[in-house]
Amino acid sequence: MYEENLQKCFNGQFENDFWFALNNTISQFKLTPKYFFDLLSAFKQDVVKTRYKTFDEVLNYCERSANPVGRIILEFFNINDEESVRYSDAVCTALQLTNFYQDVSIDIQKGRIYLPLGELEKFGVAEFQFELRENNTNFEQLLKYQVDRTKQLFREGRKLLPRLPKELKRQIQMTISGGEKILEIIEEYNYDVLHSRPHLLKLDYIKLFFRTFLND
């Protein structure tokens, strides 16, 4: 239904004021319609897909669930060069992956595992360990591998910051720093995300805020 209404929206047919306002915003800022369909595609996929065989499959999901958000934000600021888009994709993918690792204990209750099954096998981790919340050295090594790879994506994505206007730069810098802090907390938990959900404390937010403005 949403996909049909979205298509009608782009065709100038509006079911209600929301779709009219969306069309007006997209037209005003010359946003790319494909990004909205990509987001909807990812939402629909989440309903039916609960396992991912390879990291490429996970990345494909991120390309539709996260990356379009960053690209839309760039378009609001009329930033569309290839390198900026690539760095934005790195940031958004890293944030999505971080959220996966942060929510392992929650997602398994919904029957979902976003870590690639091929990598579970590589590190000797069985699916039942998620349901039984069985943390061991193999699981820790699996998570370390995920975290290290995601940290590299954040480092790549930080190259976007000098290309952004000041106010947007601050927001994106805080967002990246927040994601990186979550990964640090996972490391401090010794990668045990099966028993608790890593999250930022109020003090963490305060530190991130001042660090962002002091480094501005």
Helices and strands as residue ranges (DSSP letters): H 2-10, H 17-29, H 33-48, H 55-65, H 67-76, H 82-102, H 104-107, G 108-110, H 117-122, H 128-132, H 137-157, G 158-163, H 166-188, H 202-214
